[in-house]
């Protein structure tokens, strides 16, 4: 039976935090308009041919970004990256951890949603899946937007390194896992919290073994966690079994089952410790 969470609007956090974050607006671009004067963080809009719409992008830069003119920084991308979504609490987590010396300085780039369920899902042959939104199956276009439009724009506007990471939960976690299997070279690090692996009859889990075996030279870091929920925890556990059997030597991965957490609190509960563990300063 379909889990009830599939029928409910996915939880979006709406915390309004006094972050005290240090961020700066980059120079305006020809293809994008710098805005965000009224927001807690600088933002710009980007006209997307891939998505055929305008997308708002929120940006956090780490302490010292303005003064360290020769320094370059890795970038953490996040779907659900609006000021009324998950961007504020991830930015606050990063800022606190960077200032405490617990995390390497990162730039955070948040992508505000328009049609979340369209962008985060791939094609499906399951009729029930299509009932979650008027339009689904747009993940390839969203990935093209990231790869061909947003990431080049971020490289143009900000002083960045080649290191990239992505974090997301639920359907955003599904998109992250799909990207990991279909285009793993796009990011160095993939963090998927309670990914909706039930999509299209568990397709990502069913095809995981053959896709891993087809990429013996894969080098990446993957973190997957699951709360105590039908349609996600069992699939995540099966994925971990496949990773144990088939992960290439260059893949650093970890699966963390968290039956003590729920779908609506796993992001806020786990992201602080995951970011500190994954991006801890080097020796």
C-alpha positions as CSV (number, residue, x, y, z in Angstrom):
1,X,0.0,0.0,0.0
2,X,1.3,3.5,-0.9
3,X,2.7,5.2,2.2
4,X,0.6,8.1,3.4
5,X,3.6,10.5,3.1
6,X,3.4,10.3,-0.6
7,X,0.0,11.9,-0.6
8,X,1.0,14.8,1.7
9,X,2.7,18.0,0.6
10,X,6.3,17.6,1.4
11,X,7.4,19.4,4.5
12,X,9.2,22.7,3.8
13,X,10.8,24.5,6.7
14,X,9.9,28.1,7.1
15,X,12.2,29.2,9.9
16,X,13.1,32.9,9.9
17,X,16.5,32.9,11.7
18,X,18.7,35.8,12.7
19,X,21.8,34.3,11.3
20,X,24.4,36.9,11.6
21,X,26.0,35.4,8.5
22,X,28.7,37.1,6.5
23,X,27.7,37.3,2.9
24,X,28.2,39.6,0.0
25,X,26.5,40.2,-3.3
26,X,28.7,39.4,-6.4
27,X,28.8,41.8,-9.4
28,X,25.7,41.8,-11.6
29,X,25.7,39.5,-14.6
30,X,24.5,39.9,-18.1
31,X,22.4,36.7,-17.9
32,X,21.2,37.3,-14.3
33,X,19.9,40.2,-12.3
34,X,21.3,40.7,-8.8
35,X,18.5,41.2,-6.3
36,X,17.9,40.2,-2.7
37,X,18.4,43.6,-1.0
38,X,15.4,42.8,1.2
39,X,16.4,39.2,1.9
40,X,18.5,37.8,4.8
41,X,21.1,36.7,2.2
42,X,22.2,38.0,-1.2
43,X,20.3,36.5,-4.1
44,X,20.2,36.8,-7.9
45,X,17.8,35.6,-10.5
46,X,18.8,33.5,-13.5
47,X,16.9,33.1,-16.7
48,X,16.9,29.3,-17.5
49,X,16.4,28.1,-21.1
50,X,16.5,24.5,-19.7
51,X,13.6,25.1,-17.3
52,X,11.9,27.9,-19.4
53,X,11.5,30.1,-16.4
54,X,13.4,32.4,-14.0
55,X,14.9,30.9,-10.9
56,X,16.0,32.7,-7.7
57,X,19.3,31.7,-6.2
58,X,20.4,32.5,-2.6
59,X,24.0,32.6,-1.7
60,X,26.0,32.4,1.6
61,X,29.7,33.2,1.5
62,X,31.9,32.2,4.5
63,X,33.6,34.6,7.0
64,X,36.6,36.3,5.4
65,X,35.3,36.0,1.8
66,X,35.5,39.7,1.1
67,X,39.0,40.3,2.5
68,X,40.7,37.1,1.4
69,X,40.8,38.2,-2.3
70,X,43.1,35.3,-3.4
71,X,41.2,32.6,-1.6
72,X,38.9,30.2,-3.5
73,X,36.2,28.0,-1.9
74,X,34.3,24.8,-2.6
75,X,30.5,25.1,-3.2
76,X,27.7,23.2,-1.6
77,X,24.5,23.3,-3.7
78,X,21.1,22.7,-2.3
79,X,17.6,22.2,-3.8
80,X,14.9,23.5,-1.5
81,X,17.1,26.5,-1.2
82,X,14.6,29.4,-0.7
83,X,14.7,31.8,2.2
84,X,11.3,30.3,3.3
85,X,12.6,26.7,2.7
86,X,15.8,25.0,4.0
87,X,18.4,27.6,3.1
88,X,18.4,29.6,6.4
89,X,19.0,26.6,8.7
90,X,21.8,25.1,6.4
91,X,23.4,28.6,6.1
92,X,23.3,29.0,9.9
93,X,24.8,25.6,10.4
94,X,27.6,26.2,8.0
95,X,28.3,29.7,9.5
96,X,28.4,28.4,13.1
97,X,30.6,25.4,12.2
98,X,33.0,27.5,10.0
99,X,33.5,30.1,12.7
100,X,34.2,27.3,15.3
101,X,36.8,25.7,13.0
102,X,34.7,22.6,12.7
103,X,34.0,22.8,8.9
104,X,36.1,24.1,6.0
105,X,34.9,27.4,4.6
106,X,32.3,26.7,1.9
107,X,30.0,28.8,-0.3
108,X,26.4,27.7,-0.1
109,X,24.1,28.1,-3.1
110,X,20.4,27.6,-2.6
111,X,17.9,27.1,-5.4
112,X,14.5,28.3,-4.6
113,X,11.6,26.0,-5.7
114,X,9.0,26.7,-8.4
115,X,7.6,23.3,-9.2
116,X,9.5,21.1,-6.7
117,X,7.9,17.7,-7.6
118,X,8.4,18.3,-11.3
119,X,12.1,19.2,-10.9
120,X,13.1,16.5,-8.3
121,X,11.5,13.5,-10.0
122,X,12.6,11.4,-13.0
123,X,10.2,9.6,-15.4
124,X,7.9,7.0,-13.9
125,X,5.8,4.2,-15.1
126,X,3.8,4.0,-11.9
127,X,0.4,5.7,-12.2
128,X,0.2,6.5,-8.5
129,X,3.5,8.4,-8.7
130,X,2.0,10.8,-11.3
131,X,-0.8,11.8,-8.8
132,X,1.6,13.7,-6.5
133,X,1.7,16.8,-8.8
134,X,0.3,18.1,-12.1
135,X,3.7,17.7,-13.7
136,X,6.5,15.2,-12.7
137,X,9.5,13.7,-14.4
138,X,11.6,16.9,-14.9
139,X,14.8,15.9,-13.2
140,X,16.8,15.8,-16.5
141,X,15.9,19.4,-17.3
142,X,16.7,20.4,-13.7
143,X,20.1,18.7,-13.9
144,X,20.8,20.4,-17.2
145,X,20.0,23.7,-15.4
146,X,22.5,23.0,-12.7
147,X,25.2,21.7,-15.0
148,X,24.9,24.1,-17.9
149,X,23.5,27.3,-16.4
150,X,23.8,27.6,-12.6
151,X,27.2,26.1,-12.0
152,X,28.9,28.2,-14.7
153,X,27.2,31.3,-13.4
154,X,28.4,30.6,-9.9
155,X,31.9,30.0,-11.2
156,X,31.7,33.4,-13.0
157,X,30.4,35.3,-10.0
158,X,32.3,33.8,-7.1
159,X,35.8,32.6,-6.3
160,X,35.4,28.9,-6.3
161,X,37.4,25.7,-6.5
162,X,36.5,22.6,-8.5
163,X,35.1,20.9,-5.4
164,X,31.3,20.7,-5.4
165,X,28.7,19.0,-3.1
166,X,25.0,18.7,-3.0
167,X,22.6,18.1,0.0
168,X,18.8,17.5,0.1
169,X,16.0,15.5,1.7
170,X,13.0,13.5,0.5
171,X,12.3,14.2,-3.2
172,X,15.4,16.3,-3.3
173,X,17.3,13.3,-1.9
174,X,15.8,11.3,-4.7
175,X,17.2,13.8,-7.2
176,X,20.6,13.6,-5.6
177,X,20.6,9.8,-5.8
178,X,19.5,9.8,-9.4
179,X,22.3,12.3,-10.2
180,X,24.8,10.1,-8.3
181,X,23.9,7.1,-10.5
182,X,23.4,9.0,-13.8
183,X,26.0,11.8,-13.7
184,X,28.3,11.2,-10.7
185,X,31.0,13.5,-12.1
186,X,28.8,16.5,-11.5
187,X,29.5,16.6,-7.8
188,X,32.3,15.3,-5.5
189,X,30.0,14.7,-2.5
190,X,26.3,13.6,-2.5
191,X,24.3,13.9,0.8
192,X,20.8,12.4,0.6
193,X,18.6,12.4,3.7
194,X,15.6,10.1,3.5
195,X,15.6,10.0,-0.3
196,X,12.3,9.0,-1.8
197,X,13.6,5.8,-3.3
198,X,10.1,4.4,-3.7
199,X,9.8,6.5,-6.9
200,X,9.1,4.5,-10.1
201,X,8.8,1.2,-8.3
202,X,12.2,1.5,-6.5
203,X,14.0,1.9,-9.8
204,X,17.2,3.5,-8.4
205,X,17.6,0.6,-6.0
206,X,16.7,-2.1,-8.6
207,X,19.3,-0.8,-11.0
208,X,22.0,0.3,-8.5
209,X,24.2,-2.8,-8.8
210,X,24.5,-2.7,-12.6
211,X,25.1,1.1,-12.6
212,X,27.8,0.8,-10.0
213,X,29.5,-2.0,-11.8
214,X,29.4,0.1,-15.0
215,X,31.5,2.7,-13.3
216,X,34.6,0.9,-11.8
217,X,36.6,4.2,-11.8
218,X,34.0,6.2,-9.9
219,X,35.5,8.5,-7.2
220,X,33.0,10.3,-5.0
221,X,31.7,10.6,-1.5
222,X,28.1,9.4,-0.7
223,X,26.1,9.8,2.5
224,X,22.6,8.3,2.8
225,X,20.4,8.4,5.9
226,X,16.8,7.3,6.4
227,X,14.2,8.0,9.1
228,X,11.7,5.5,10.3
229,X,9.3,5.5,7.3
230,X,7.7,3.2,4.9
231,X,8.8,3.6,1.3
232,X,12.2,5.0,2.3
233,X,13.9,3.1,5.1
234,X,13.6,-0.5,3.6
235,X,14.8,0.8,0.2
236,X,17.7,2.7,1.7
237,X,18.7,-0.5,3.6
238,X,18.6,-2.5,0.4
239,X,20.7,0.2,-1.3
240,X,23.3,-0.1,1.5
241,X,23.5,-3.9,0.9
242,X,24.1,-3.3,-2.8
243,X,26.8,-0.7,-2.0
244,X,28.5,-3.2,0.3
245,X,28.6,-5.7,-2.5
246,X,29.3,-3.5,-5.5
247,X,30.7,-0.1,-4.5
248,X,33.9,0.7,-6.5
249,X,37.0,1.2,-4.5
250,X,37.1,4.9,-5.2
251,X,33.6,5.5,-3.7
252,X,33.6,6.5,0.0
253,X,30.1,5.9,1.2
254,X,28.1,5.7,4.5
255,X,24.5,4.7,5.3
256,X,23.0,5.7,8.6
257,X,19.6,4.4,9.5
258,X,17.9,6.7,12.0
259,X,14.6,5.0,13.2
260,X,14.5,7.6,16.0
261,X,13.8,10.4,13.5
262,X,10.9,11.2,11.3
263,X,10.5,12.5,7.7
264,X,9.7,16.0,9.0
265,X,12.7,16.4,11.3
266,X,15.6,14.4,9.8
267,X,17.0,17.3,7.8
268,X,17.3,19.7,10.8
269,X,18.4,16.9,13.1
270,X,21.1,15.3,10.9
271,X,22.5,18.1,8.7
272,X,24.6,19.8,11.4
273,X,26.5,16.6,12.3
274,X,26.7,15.4,8.7
275,X,28.2,18.7,7.4
276,X,30.7,18.7,10.3
277,X,31.7,15.0,9.6
278,X,31.9,15.3,5.8
279,X,33.6,18.7,5.5
280,X,35.8,18.7,8.6
281,X,39.1,20.6,8.3
282,X,42.0,18.6,7.1
283,X,45.1,17.8,9.2
